[in-house]
Amino acid sequence: MSMKIRLARGGSKKRPHYAIVASDSRMPRDGRFIEKLGVYNPLLAKDSEDRVKMNVERVQYWLGQGAQPTDRVARFLEAAGLKAKTVRNNPKAAVPGKAAQERAAKKAARNAAPAEE
């Protein structure tokens, strides 16, 4: 059984509230879980200490059992010092889209033409 430490969404429409849970990876996101490990409230300020609350001992237990954290939970664990910080690389994030590249090429051609005359 592969275990995940992930977020389970609660709260109402446009008012999210998440539980940090240990669950079997085959279960649905908001479905059955084995243990609730903490809470995450994204509506609070980023510097608020109530934004992310975790039971550190139980999280360490589940990591020791081989549970894999999801990307978002891994960031929480890195901030808490429970997991080594990993380097994330998304080289295509800053590359403009196709339409923006075409506009830039047209603009460059337009600016280059008067300079040659």
MOPAC internal coordinates of N, CA, C and O (Angstrom, degrees):
PM7 1SCF
backbone

  N    0.0000 0     0.00 0     0.00 0    0    0    0
  C    1.4506 1     0.00 0     0.00 0    1    0    0
  C    1.5281 1   107.71 1     0.00 0    2    1    0
  O    1.2310 1   120.50 1   -60.18 1    3    2    1
  N    1.3336 1   116.65 1   119.82 1    3    2    1
  C    1.4667 1   119.61 1   178.52 1    5    3    2
  C    1.5287 1   108.98 1   -87.89 1    6    5    3
  O    1.2310 1   122.04 1   -48.74 1    7    6    5
  N    1.3131 1   113.70 1   131.26 1    7    6    5
  C    1.4644 1   120.78 1  -175.54 1    9    7    6
  C    1.5142 1   109.95 1  -103.68 1   10    9    7
  O    1.2310 1   121.49 1   -32.98 1   11   10    9
  N    1.3305 1   114.76 1   147.02 1   11   10    9
  C    1.4543 1   122.11 1   176.04 1   13   11   10
  C    1.5227 1   108.74 1  -128.97 1   14   13   11
  O    1.2310 1   121.27 1   -34.15 1   15   14   13
  N    1.3158 1   115.18 1   145.85 1   15   14   13
  C    1.4658 1   120.63 1   167.31 1   17   15   14
  C    1.5138 1   103.73 1  -107.25 1   18   17   15
  O    1.2310 1   120.57 1   -65.68 1   19   18   17
  N    1.3260 1   116.52 1   114.32 1   19   18   17
  C    1.4611 1   120.45 1  -173.12 1   21   19   18
  C    1.5166 1   111.50 1  -145.21 1   22   21   19
  O    1.2310 1   121.56 1    -0.03 1   23   22   21
  N    1.3369 1   114.62 1   179.97 1   23   22   21
  C    1.4585 1   121.09 1   179.80 1   25   23   22
  C    1.5210 1   110.16 1   -96.96 1   26   25   23
  O    1.2310 1   120.68 1   -41.41 1   27   26   25
  N    1.3129 1   116.30 1   138.59 1   27   26   25
  C    1.4630 1   122.69 1   172.82 1   29   27   26
  C    1.5260 1   106.51 1  -116.23 1   30   29   27
  O    1.2310 1   120.45 1   -56.95 1   31   30   29
  N    1.3205 1   116.75 1   123.05 1   31   30   29
  C    1.4635 1   120.57 1  -173.75 1   33   31   30
  C    1.5146 1   111.55 1   -79.69 1   34   33   31
  O    1.2310 1   122.07 1   -40.66 1   35   34   33
  N    1.3093 1   113.65 1   139.34 1   35   34   33
  C    1.4539 1   121.66 1   173.68 1   37   35   34
  C    1.5155 1   107.38 1  -135.59 1   38   37   35
  O    1.2310 1   120.06 1    12.54 1   39   38   37
  N    1.2887 1   117.50 1  -167.46 1   39   38   37
  C    1.4591 1   120.26 1   179.53 1   41   39   38
  C    1.5103 1   111.03 1    84.48 1   42   41   39
  O    1.2310 1   121.27 1    -4.19 1   43   42   41
  N    1.3163 1   115.18 1   175.81 1   43   42   41
  C    1.4552 1   120.13 1  -176.74 1   45   43   42
  C    1.5223 1   110.04 1   -98.29 1   46   45   43
  O    1.2310 1   121.36 1     2.60 1   47   46   45
  N    1.3134 1   115.00 1  -177.40 1   47   46   45
  C    1.4525 1   121.41 1  -179.29 1   49   47   46
  C    1.5269 1   110.11 1   -58.65 1   50   49   47
  O    1.2310 1   120.52 1   -49.93 1   51   50   49
  N    1.3120 1   116.61 1   130.07 1   51   50   49
  C    1.4629 1   125.04 1   179.49 1   53   51   50
  C    1.5269 1   113.43 1    64.00 1   54   53   51
  O    1.2310 1   119.77 1  -167.59 1   55   54   53
  N    1.3137 1   118.05 1    12.41 1   55   54   53
  C    1.4721 1   122.84 1   176.88 1   57   55   54
  C    1.5301 1   108.50 1  -133.66 1   58   57   55
  O    1.2310 1   119.91 1  -112.88 1   59   58   57
  N    1.3322 1   117.78 1    67.12 1   59   58   57
  C    1.4695 1   119.37 1  -173.85 1   61   59   58
  C    1.5219 1   112.94 1   -69.89 1   62   61   59
  O    1.2310 1   121.73 1   -30.72 1   63   62   61
  N    1.2947 1   114.29 1   149.28 1   63   62   61
  C    1.4538 1   123.74 1   174.83 1   65   63   62
  C    1.5183 1   104.97 1  -148.63 1   66   65   63
  O    1.2310 1   120.33 1   -51.77 1   67   66   65
  N    1.3229 1   116.97 1   128.23 1   67   66   65
  C    1.4611 1   119.96 1  -174.15 1   69   67   66
  C    1.5193 1   111.50 1  -116.29 1   70   69   67
  O    1.2310 1   121.34 1   -32.96 1   71   70   69
  N    1.3243 1   115.05 1   147.04 1   71   70   69
  C    1.4569 1   121.83 1   170.82 1   73   71   70
  C    1.5234 1   107.09 1  -105.59 1   74   73   71
  O    1.2310 1   120.27 1   -43.26 1   75   74   73
  N    1.3201 1   117.09 1   136.74 1   75   74   73
  C    1.4627 1   121.16 1   173.86 1   77   75   74
  C    1.5129 1   105.59 1   -89.67 1   78   77   75
  O    1.2310 1   120.26 1   -61.78 1   79   78   77
  N    1.3320 1   117.11 1   118.22 1   79   78   77
  C    1.4583 1   121.42 1  -172.39 1   81   79   78
  C    1.5311 1   111.33 1  -129.06 1   82   81   79
  O    1.2310 1   121.22 1   -24.28 1   83   82   81
  N    1.3094 1   115.27 1   155.72 1   83   82   81
  C    1.4615 1   122.88 1   169.89 1   85   83   82
  C    1.5163 1   105.90 1  -102.31 1   86   85   83
  O    1.2310 1   120.89 1   -57.93 1   87   86   85
  N    1.3347 1   115.90 1   122.07 1   87   86   85
  C    1.4630 1   118.48 1  -177.74 1   89   87   86
  C    1.5191 1   110.67 1  -145.23 1   90   89   87
  O    1.2310 1   121.52 1   -15.75 1   91   90   89
  N    1.3060 1   114.70 1   164.25 1   91   90   89
  C    1.4574 1   121.46 1   172.85 1   93   91   90
  C    1.5264 1   106.67 1   -69.21 1   94   93   91
  O    1.2310 1   120.20 1   -43.34 1   95   94   93
  N    1.3240 1   117.22 1   136.66 1   95   94   93
  C    1.4685 1   120.64 1  -175.51 1   97   95   94
  C    1.5228 1   112.61 1   -65.55 1   98   97   95
  O    1.2310 1   119.87 1   162.80 1   99   98   97
  N    1.3301 1   117.85 1   -17.20 1   99   98   97
  C    1.4756 1   120.41 1  -179.11 1  101   99   98
  C    1.5253 1   112.83 1   -83.52 1  102  101   99
  O    1.2310 1   120.37 1   168.16 1  103  102  101
  N    1.3289 1   116.91 1   -11.84 1  103  102  101
  C    1.4639 1   120.57 1  -179.46 1  105  103  102
  C    1.5309 1   110.48 1   -79.14 1  106  105  103
  O    1.2310 1   119.76 1   -26.66 1  107  106  105
  N    1.3403 1   118.07 1   153.34 1  107  106  105
  C    1.4641 1   120.42 1   177.84 1  109  107  106
  C    1.5270 1   111.91 1   -65.55 1  110  109  107
  O    1.2310 1   120.82 1   -18.92 1  111  110  109
  N    1.3264 1   116.04 1   161.08 1  111  110  109
  C    1.4631 1   122.22 1  -175.84 1  113  111  110
  C    1.5249 1   112.14 1   -53.03 1  114  113  111
  O    1.2310 1   120.26 1   129.76 1  115  114  113
  N    1.3276 1   117.11 1   -50.24 1  115  114  113
  C    1.4568 1   120.72 1  -177.34 1  117  115  114
  C    1.5220 1   111.79 1   -99.83 1  118  117  115
  O    1.2310 1   120.55 1  -166.44 1  119  118  117
  N    1.3135 1   116.55 1    13.56 1  119  118  117
  C    1.4621 1   120.81 1  -174.88 1  121  119  118
  C    1.5227 1   112.73 1   -87.98 1  122  121  119
  O    1.2310 1   121.62 1    32.95 1  123  122  121
  N    1.3196 1   114.50 1  -147.05 1  123  122  121
  C    1.4526 1   121.79 1  -174.43 1  125  123  122
  C    1.5276 1   111.07 1   -65.75 1  126  125  123
  O    1.2310 1   120.77 1   -42.75 1  127  126  125
  N    1.3210 1   116.13 1   137.25 1  127  126  125
  C    1.4583 1   121.09 1   175.51 1  129  127  126
  C    1.5185 1   108.43 1  -134.85 1  130  129  127
  O    1.2310 1   121.02 1   -15.50 1  131  130  129
  N    1.3233 1   115.65 1   164.50 1  131  130  129
  C    1.4572 1   120.37 1  -176.62 1  133  131  130
  C    1.5166 1   111.19 1   -88.88 1  134  133  131
  O    1.2310 1   120.63 1   136.09 1  135  134  133
  N    1.3475 1   116.39 1   -43.91 1  135  134  133
  C    1.4581 1   119.22 1  -177.44 1  137  135  134
  C    1.5282 1   109.95 1  -151.86 1  138  137  135
  O    1.2310 1   121.19 1   -38.64 1  139  138  137
  N    1.3317 1   115.33 1   141.36 1  139  138  137
  C    1.4610 1   121.13 1   175.13 1  141  139  138
  C    1.5244 1   107.88 1   -89.12 1  142  141  139
  O    1.2310 1   120.82 1   -56.02 1  143  142  141
  N    1.3378 1   116.05 1   123.98 1  143  142  141
  C    1.4564 1   120.94 1  -173.86 1  145  143  142
  C    1.5270 1   113.39 1  -105.19 1  146  145  143
  O    1.2310 1   120.03 1   165.67 1  147  146  145
  N    1.3276 1   117.55 1   -14.33 1  147  146  145
  C    1.4497 1   119.60 1  -179.42 1  149  147  146
  C    1.5073 1   111.20 1   172.17 1  150  149  147
  O    1.2310 1   120.80 1     9.26 1  151  150  149
  N    1.3315 1   116.08 1  -170.74 1  151  150  149
  C    1.4596 1   121.91 1   179.76 1  153  151  150
  C    1.5211 1   109.35 1  -135.98 1  154  153  151
  O    1.2310 1   121.21 1   -24.51 1  155  154  153
  N    1.3378 1   115.28 1   155.49 1  155  154  153
  C    1.4621 1   123.17 1   176.93 1  157  155  154
  C    1.5119 1   107.46 1  -137.87 1  158  157  155
  O    1.2310 1   120.70 1   -56.24 1  159  158  157
  N    1.3371 1   116.28 1   123.76 1  159  158  157
  C    1.4539 1   121.65 1   179.68 1  161  159  158
  C    1.5330 1   108.18 1  -118.07 1  162  161  159
  O    1.2310 1   119.66 1   -82.12 1  163  162  161
  N    1.3459 1   118.25 1    97.88 1  163  162  161
  C    1.4609 1   120.61 1  -176.04 1  165  163  162
  C    1.5223 1   113.99 1   -69.96 1  166  165  163
  O    1.2310 1   119.40 1   169.48 1  167  166  165
  N    1.3194 1   118.75 1   -10.52 1  167  166  165
  C    1.4547 1   121.29 1  -179.42 1  169  167  166
  C    1.5304 1   112.80 1   -79.15 1  170  169  167
  O    1.2310 1   120.49 1   164.14 1  171  170  169
  N    1.3249 1   116.66 1   -15.86 1  171  170  169
  C    1.4604 1   119.96 1   178.92 1  173  171  170
  C    1.5280 1   110.23 1   -81.12 1  174  173  171
  O    1.2310 1   120.60 1   -18.99 1  175  174  173
  N    1.3237 1   116.46 1   161.01 1  175  174  173
  C    1.4649 1   121.44 1   179.20 1  177  175  174
  C    1.5258 1   110.31 1   -62.43 1  178  177  175
  O    1.2310 1   121.02 1   -30.01 1  179  178  177
  N    1.3315 1   115.65 1   149.99 1  179  178  177
  C    1.4624 1   119.89 1  -176.48 1  181  179  178
  C    1.5145 1   113.25 1   -63.08 1  182  181  179
  O    1.2310 1   119.90 1   152.58 1  183  182  181
  N    1.3292 1   117.80 1   -27.42 1  183  182  181
  C    1.4578 1   119.94 1  -179.78 1  185  183  182
  C    1.5273 1   112.80 1   -90.58 1  186  185  183
  O    1.2310 1   120.05 1  -178.18 1  187  186  185
  N    1.3132 1   117.51 1     1.82 1  187  186  185
  C    1.4565 1   121.21 1   179.53 1  189  187  186
  C    1.5228 1   110.08 1   -74.54 1  190  189  187
  O    1.2310 1   120.40 1   -44.58 1  191  190  189
  N    1.3266 1   116.83 1   135.42 1  191  190  189
  C    1.4631 1   119.46 1   179.20 1  193  191  190
  C    1.5238 1   112.21 1   -77.02 1  194  193  191
  O    1.2310 1   119.78 1   166.50 1  195  194  193
  N    1.3233 1   118.02 1   -13.50 1  195  194  193
  C    1.4635 1   121.30 1   177.44 1  197  195  194
  C    1.5340 1   112.37 1   -86.01 1  198  197  195
  O    1.2310 1   119.87 1   175.19 1  199  198  197
  N    1.3249 1   117.85 1    -4.81 1  199  198  197
  C    1.4689 1   121.11 1  -177.98 1  201  199  198
  C    1.5300 1   111.02 1   -63.99 1  202  201  199
  O    1.2310 1   120.15 1   134.38 1  203  202  201
  N    1.3259 1   117.32 1   -45.62 1  203  202  201
  C    1.4686 1   122.33 1   177.87 1  205  203  202
  C    1.5173 1   108.04 1  -127.95 1  206  205  203
  O    1.2310 1   120.98 1   -57.96 1  207  206  205
  N    1.3244 1   115.73 1   122.04 1  207  206  205
  C    1.4621 1   121.36 1   175.58 1  209  207  206
  C    1.5221 1   107.38 1  -125.87 1  210  209  207
  O    1.2310 1   120.57 1   -50.83 1  211  210  209
  N    1.3366 1   116.52 1   129.17 1  211  210  209
  C    1.4626 1   120.68 1  -179.40 1  213  211  210
  C    1.5227 1   110.15 1  -134.62 1  214  213  211
  O    1.2310 1   121.40 1   -30.24 1  215  214  213
  N    1.3247 1   114.92 1   149.76 1  215  214  213
  C    1.4537 1   121.37 1   169.84 1  217  215  214
  C    1.5276 1   105.80 1   -87.20 1  218  217  215
  O    1.2310 1   120.68 1   -83.63 1  219  218  217
  N    1.3361 1   116.31 1    96.37 1  219  218  217
  C    1.4608 1   122.51 1  -170.85 1  221  219  218
  C    1.5254 1   111.88 1   -60.14 1  222  221  219
  O    1.2310 1   120.24 1   139.51 1  223  222  221
  N    1.3149 1   117.15 1   -40.49 1  223  222  221
  C    1.4717 1   120.21 1  -178.28 1  225  223  222
  C    1.5217 1   111.18 1   -62.33 1  226  225  223
  O    1.2310 1   120.22 1   136.55 1  227  226  225
  N    1.3280 1   117.18 1   -43.45 1  227  226  225
  C    1.4681 1   120.03 1  -179.40 1  229  227  226
  C    1.5305 1   111.81 1   -71.29 1  230  229  227
  O    1.2310 1   120.39 1   146.40 1  231  230  229
  N    1.3225 1   116.85 1   -33.60 1  231  230  229
  C    1.4691 1   119.35 1   176.44 1  233  231  230
  C    1.5202 1   109.49 1   -64.38 1  234  233  231
  O    1.2310 1   120.29 1   136.19 1  235  234  233
  N    1.3320 1   117.05 1   -43.81 1  235  234  233
  C    1.4623 1   120.41 1   177.82 1  237  235  234
  C    1.5270 1   111.03 1   -62.43 1  238  237  235
  O    1.2310 1   120.33 1   142.42 1  239  238  237
  N    1.3259 1   116.97 1   -37.58 1  239  238  237
  C    1.4654 1   120.65 1   177.64 1  241  239  238
  C    1.5198 1   110.26 1   -60.45 1  242  241  239
  O    1.2310 1   120.29 1   131.23 1  243  242  241
  N    1.3331 1   117.04 1   -48.77 1  243  242  241
  C    1.4629 1   120.07 1  -177.29 1  245  243  242
  C    1.5245 1   111.65 1   -68.29 1  246  245  243
  O    1.2310 1   119.94 1   144.80 1  247  246  245
  N    1.3262 1   117.72 1   -35.20 1  247  246  245
  C    1.4619 1   119.27 1   175.26 1  249  247  246
  C    1.5286 1   110.01 1   -64.30 1  250  249  247
  O    1.2310 1   120.52 1   142.95 1  251  250  249
  N    1.3263 1   116.61 1   -37.05 1  251  250  249
  C    1.4621 1   121.34 1   176.57 1  253  251  250
  C    1.5167 1   112.34 1   -66.21 1  254  253  251
  O    1.2310 1   120.30 1   152.45 1  255  254  253
  N    1.3376 1   117.04 1   -27.55 1  255  254  253
  C    1.4672 1   121.64 1   178.38 1  257  255  254
  C    1.5240 1   111.57 1   -82.45 1  258  257  255
  O    1.2310 1   120.30 1   176.99 1  259  258  257
  N    1.3261 1   117.02 1    -3.01 1  259  258  257
  C    1.4627 1   119.84 1   177.40 1  261  259  258
  C    1.5124 1   114.76 1   100.13 1  262  261  259
  O    1.2310 1   119.73 1  -169.41 1  263  262  261
  N    1.3224 1   118.13 1    10.59 1  263  262  261
  C    1.4675 1   120.39 1   179.11 1  265  263  262
  C    1.5234 1   109.52 1   -69.69 1  266  265  263
  O    1.2310 1   120.60 1   -41.96 1  267  266  265
  N    1.3317 1   116.46 1   138.04 1  267  266  265
  C    1.4550 1   122.43 1   179.90 1  269  267  266
  C    1.5262 1   109.72 1  -101.60 1  270  269  267
  O    1.2310 1   119.58 1   -55.91 1  271  270  269
  N    1.3352 1   118.41 1   124.09 1  271  270  269
  C    1.4693 1   119.58 1   177.50 1  273  271  270
  C    1.5267 1   110.84 1   -77.10 1  274  273  271
  O    1.2310 1   120.46 1   -31.00 1  275  274  273
  N    1.3083 1   116.73 1   149.00 1  275  274  273
  C    1.4644 1   121.17 1   173.84 1  277  275  274
  C    1.5294 1   107.92 1   -74.30 1  278  277  275
  O    1.2310 1   120.23 1    -7.57 1  279  278  277
  N    1.3274 1   117.17 1   172.43 1  279  278  277
  C    1.4646 1   120.74 1  -176.69 1  281  279  278
  C    1.5214 1   111.89 1   -57.97 1  282  281  279
  O    1.2310 1   120.05 1   131.99 1  283  282  281
  N    1.3142 1   117.51 1   -48.01 1  283  282  281
  C    1.4660 1   121.10 1  -177.08 1  285  283  282
  C    1.5272 1   110.51 1   -65.47 1  286  285  283
  O    1.2310 1   119.92 1   136.56 1  287  286  285
  N    1.3246 1   117.76 1   -43.44 1  287  286  285
  C    1.4687 1   120.65 1   179.99 1  289  287  286
  C    1.5269 1   109.49 1   -67.49 1  290  289  287
  O    1.2310 1   119.90 1   145.10 1  291  290  289
  N    1.3287 1   117.79 1   -34.90 1  291  290  289
  C    1.4602 1   120.68 1   177.78 1  293  291  290
  C    1.5260 1   110.74 1   -61.36 1  294  293  291
  O    1.2310 1   120.50 1   143.53 1  295  294  293
  N    1.3366 1   116.65 1   -36.47 1  295  294  293
  C    1.4706 1   119.91 1   177.07 1  297  295  294
  C    1.5287 1   110.70 1   -65.73 1  298  297  295
  O    1.2310 1   120.39 1   140.94 1  299  298  297
  N    1.3267 1   116.87 1   -39.06 1  299  298  297
  C    1.4675 1   119.81 1   176.89 1  301  299  298
  C    1.5299 1   109.97 1   -62.88 1  302  301  299
  O    1.2310 1   120.54 1   137.52 1  303  302  301
  N    1.3367 1   116.58 1   -42.48 1  303  302  301
  C    1.4597 1   120.96 1  -178.86 1  305  303  302
  C    1.5291 1   110.79 1   -66.34 1  306  305  303
  O    1.2310 1   120.23 1   143.34 1  307  306  305
  N    1.3294 1   117.17 1   -36.66 1  307  306  305
  C    1.4618 1   120.53 1   177.06 1  309  307  306
  C    1.5218 1   110.21 1   -64.97 1  310  309  307
  O    1.2310 1   120.44 1   138.45 1  311  310  309
  N    1.3318 1   116.77 1   -41.55 1  311  310  309
  C    1.4648 1   120.88 1   179.61 1  313  311  310
  C    1.5253 1   110.75 1   -65.46 1  314  313  311
  O    1.2310 1   120.27 1   147.33 1  315  314  313
  N    1.3378 1   117.10 1   -32.67 1  315  314  313
  C    1.4654 1   121.28 1  -179.85 1  317  315  314
  C    1.5247 1   111.92 1   -83.82 1  318  317  315
  O    1.2310 1   120.00 1   171.69 1  319  318  317
  N    1.3335 1   117.61 1    -8.31 1  319  318  317
  C    1.4575 1   121.48 1   179.87 1  321  319  318
  C    1.5132 1   114.37 1    82.62 1  322  321  319
  O    1.2310 1   119.90 1  -163.85 1  323  322  321
  N    1.3350 1   117.79 1    16.15 1  323  322  321
  C    1.4613 1   121.22 1  -179.33 1  325  323  322
  C    1.5261 1   112.86 1   -89.53 1  326  325  323
  O    1.2310 1   120.71 1   164.48 1  327  326  325
  N    1.3070 1   116.25 1   -15.52 1  327  326  325
  C    1.4620 1   120.60 1  -175.34 1  329  327  326
  C    1.5216 1   107.85 1  -138.04 1  330  329  327
  O    1.2310 1   121.00 1   -35.27 1  331  330  329
  N    1.3235 1   115.68 1   144.73 1  331  330  329
  C    1.4631 1   119.67 1   178.17 1  333  331  330
  C    1.5240 1   109.55 1   -66.78 1  334  333  331
  O    1.2310 1   120.89 1   -37.52 1  335  334  333
  N    1.3210 1   115.91 1   142.48 1  335  334  333
  C    1.4617 1   120.95 1  -178.61 1  337  335  334
  C    1.5244 1   109.22 1   -71.23 1  338  337  335
  O    1.2310 1   120.69 1   -48.35 1  339  338  337
  N    1.3250 1   116.29 1   131.65 1  339  338  337
  C    1.4576 1   120.79 1   178.74 1  341  339  338
  C    1.5144 1   109.33 1  -105.57 1  342  341  339
  O    1.2310 1   121.05 1   -31.45 1  343  342  341
  N    1.3143 1   115.60 1   148.55 1  343  342  341
  C    1.4505 1   121.13 1   178.87 1  345  343  342
  C    1.5166 1   108.02 1   -85.25 1  346  345  343
  O    1.2310 1   120.93 1   -53.32 1  347  346  345
  N    1.3172 1   115.83 1   126.68 1  347  346  345
  C    1.4584 1   120.40 1   178.70 1  349  347  346
  C    1.5081 1   108.11 1  -105.53 1  350  349  347
  O    1.2310 1   120.46 1   -43.65 1  351  350  349
  N    1.3166 1   116.73 1   136.35 1  351  350  349
  C    1.4469 1   120.63 1  -177.22 1  353  351  350
  C    1.5170 1   109.30 1  -131.34 1  354  353  351
  O    1.2310 1   120.74 1   -60.33 1  355  354  353
  N    1.3056 1   116.20 1   119.67 1  355  354  353
  C    1.4550 1   121.65 1   175.67 1  357  355  354
  C    1.5259 1   107.12 1  -129.67 1  358  357  355
  O    1.2310 1   120.33 1   -99.02 1  359  358  357
  N    1.3437 1   116.98 1    80.98 1  359  358  357
  C    1.4591 1   119.79 1  -173.46 1  361  359  358
  C    1.5233 1   114.22 1   -65.21 1  362  361  359
  O    1.2310 1   119.47 1   159.14 1  363  362  361
  N    1.3115 1   118.61 1   -20.86 1  363  362  361
  C    1.4561 1   120.78 1  -178.20 1  365  363  362
  C    1.5246 1   113.30 1   -89.19 1  366  365  363
  O    1.2310 1   120.08 1   179.44 1  367  366  365
  N    1.3222 1   117.45 1    -0.56 1  367  366  365
  C    1.4635 1   120.64 1  -176.51 1  369  367  366
  C    1.5280 1   111.70 1   -64.81 1  370  369  367
  O    1.2310 1   119.83 1   144.15 1  371  370  369
  N    1.3295 1   117.93 1   -35.85 1  371  370  369
  C    1.4558 1   120.54 1  -175.68 1  373  371  370
  C    1.5247 1   113.07 1   -96.10 1  374  373  371
  O    1.2310 1   120.12 1   178.26 1  375  374  373
  N    1.3218 1   117.38 1    -1.74 1  375  374  373
  C    1.4627 1   120.07 1  -179.28 1  377  375  374
  C    1.5230 1   108.66 1   -78.02 1  378  377  375
  O    1.2310 1   120.21 1   -52.22 1  379  378  377
  N    1.3466 1   117.21 1   127.78 1  379  378  377
  C    1.4664 1   118.58 1   178.98 1  381  379  378
  C    1.5226 1   111.46 1   -67.99 1  382  381  379
  O    1.2310 1   121.00 1   -23.12 1  383  382  381
  N    1.3212 1   115.69 1   156.88 1  383  382  381
  C    1.4605 1   121.51 1   179.98 1  385  383  382
  C    1.5176 1   111.85 1   -71.91 1  386  385  383
  O    1.2310 1   121.46 1    -1.81 1  387  386  385
  N    1.3094 1   114.82 1   178.19 1  387  386  385
  C    1.4610 1   121.52 1  -176.01 1  389  387  386
  C    1.5316 1   111.65 1   -61.08 1  390  389  387
  O    1.2310 1   119.95 1   133.45 1  391  390  389
  N    1.3215 1   117.71 1   -46.55 1  391  390  389
  C    1.4641 1   121.54 1  -178.49 1  393  391  390
  C    1.5293 1   110.64 1   -64.45 1  394  393  391
  O    1.2310 1   119.82 1   139.73 1  395  394  393
  N    1.3152 1   117.95 1   -40.27 1  395  394  393
  C    1.4615 1   121.21 1   179.65 1  397  395  394
  C    1.5218 1   110.90 1   -66.87 1  398  397  395
  O    1.2310 1   120.24 1   142.86 1  399  398  397
  N    1.3252 1   117.15 1   -37.14 1  399  398  397
  C    1.4675 1   120.28 1   176.90 1  401  399  398
  C    1.5237 1   110.65 1   -65.20 1  402  401  399
  O    1.2310 1   120.34 1   139.79 1  403  402  401
  N    1.3320 1   116.96 1   -40.21 1  403  402  401
  C    1.4728 1   120.53 1   178.24 1  405  403  402
  C    1.5336 1   110.42 1   -64.31 1  406  405  403
  O    1.2310 1   120.08 1   136.90 1  407  406  405
  N    1.3347 1   117.45 1   -43.10 1  407  406  405
  C    1.4680 1   120.56 1   177.80 1  409  407  406
  C    1.5150 1   111.22 1   -61.79 1  410  409  407
  O    1.2310 1   119.71 1   138.75 1  411  410  409
  N    1.3247 1   118.15 1   -41.25 1  411  410  409
  C    1.4615 1   122.20 1   179.75 1  413  411  410
  C    1.5273 1   110.56 1   -65.44 1  414  413  411
  O    1.2310 1   120.23 1   141.07 1  415  414  413
  N    1.3444 1   117.16 1   -38.93 1  415  414  413
  C    1.4592 1   120.57 1   178.86 1  417  415  414
  C    1.5280 1   110.28 1   -66.11 1  418  417  415
  O    1.2310 1   119.82 1   138.06 1  419  418  417
  N    1.3403 1   117.95 1   -41.94 1  419  418  417
  C    1.4689 1   121.47 1   178.20 1  421  419  418
  C    1.5274 1   110.51 1   -63.22 1  422  421  419
  O    1.2310 1   120.74 1   137.79 1  423  422  421
  N    1.3324 1   116.19 1   -42.21 1  423  422  421
  C    1.4486 1   120.57 1  -179.25 1  425  423  422
  C    1.5259 1   110.70 1   -65.40 1  426  425  423
  O    1.2310 1   120.55 1   138.57 1  427  426  425
  N    1.3183 1   116.56 1   -41.43 1  427  426  425
  C    1.4656 1   120.97 1   178.81 1  429  427  426
  C    1.5151 1   110.40 1   -64.58 1  430  429  427
  O    1.2310 1   119.91 1   138.99 1  431  430  429
  N    1.3337 1   117.79 1   -41.01 1  431  430  429
  C    1.4661 1   121.64 1   178.10 1  433  431  430
  C    1.5287 1   110.84 1   -65.57 1  434  433  431
  O    1.2310 1   120.74 1   139.42 1  435  434  433
  N    1.3099 1   116.20 1   -40.58 1  435  434  433
  C    1.4640 1   121.28 1  -179.72 1  437  435  434
  C    1.5310 1   110.72 1   -65.64 1  438  437  435
  O    1.2310 1   120.37 1   139.55 1  439  438  437
  N    1.3379 1   116.89 1   -40.45 1  439  438  437
  C    1.4670 1   121.56 1   179.43 1  441  439  438
  C    1.5199 1   112.13 1   -73.40 1  442  441  439
  O    1.2310 1   120.26 1   149.75 1  443  442  441
  N    1.3201 1   117.11 1   -30.25 1  443  442  441
  C    1.4630 1   121.21 1  -179.42 1  445  443  442
  C    1.5248 1   112.04 1   -76.92 1  446  445  443
  O    1.2310 1   119.10 1   148.57 1  447  446  445
  N    1.3261 1   119.32 1   -31.43 1  447  446  445
  C    1.4557 1   122.76 1  -176.40 1  449  447  446
  C    1.5327 1   112.72 1   -63.55 1  450  449  447
  O    1.2310 1   117.49 1   130.94 1  451  450  449
  N    1.3102 1   122.39 1   -49.06 1  451  450  449
  C    1.4605 1   121.78 1   179.45 1  453  451  450
  C    1.5320 1   112.89 1   -65.47 1  454  453  451
  O    1.2310 1   119.62 1   150.76 1  455  454  453
  N    1.3143 1   118.33 1   -29.24 1  455  454  453
  C    1.4459 1   121.43 1  -178.58 1  457  455  454
  C    1.5284 1   111.34 1   -68.86 1  458  457  455
  O    1.2310 1   120.60 1   151.51 1  459  458  457
  N    1.3569 1   116.47 1   -28.49 1  459  458  457
  C    1.4714 1   120.60 1  -178.91 1  461  459  458
  C    1.5201 1   110.63 1   -78.65 1  462  461  459
  O    1.2310 1   118.38 1   153.76 1  463  462  461
  N    1.2913 1   120.69 1   -26.24 1  463  462  461
  C    1.4632 1   124.15 1  -175.91 1  465  463  462
  C    1.4833 1   113.71 1   -72.14 1  466  465  463
  O    1.2310 1   120.10 1   180.00 1  467  466  465

